Amino acid sequence: MTDSAPAPAPAPVPAQPSPAPAPAEKWNILSIIAFIIVFFGFSVISIILGFIGLNQIKKTGERGRGLAIWAIVLGFVSIVIGIIFWIVFVAVIAANPNVTVN
């Protein structure tokens, strides 16, 4: 008969602290502003802010890439529509020189 002592119980492992909750993803403010102001007619400013926002998003990993892209696209589209409008307007006025506006 072997006389063996019982194995000592393993030391209790301290409870691991729960991981901190993931921080809420930040939104890029410039992309939000660019997207909003394109609807107020500030197309050039919206395009500029959209490109700056895209550059910042690439560096920081923030959210808002889609808003920045849409701001740029809508800015260019509104500029093109404005140019077409003015071309048509001037063409109509030039084609009817006898018409007066009261």
Secondary structure, DSSP 4 states (H G I P E B T S, - for coil): ----PPPPPPPPPPPPPPPPPPPPPPBPHHHHHHHHHGGGT-HHHHHHHHHHHHHHHHHH--B-HHHHHHHHHHHHHHHHHHHHHHHHHHHHHHH-TT----
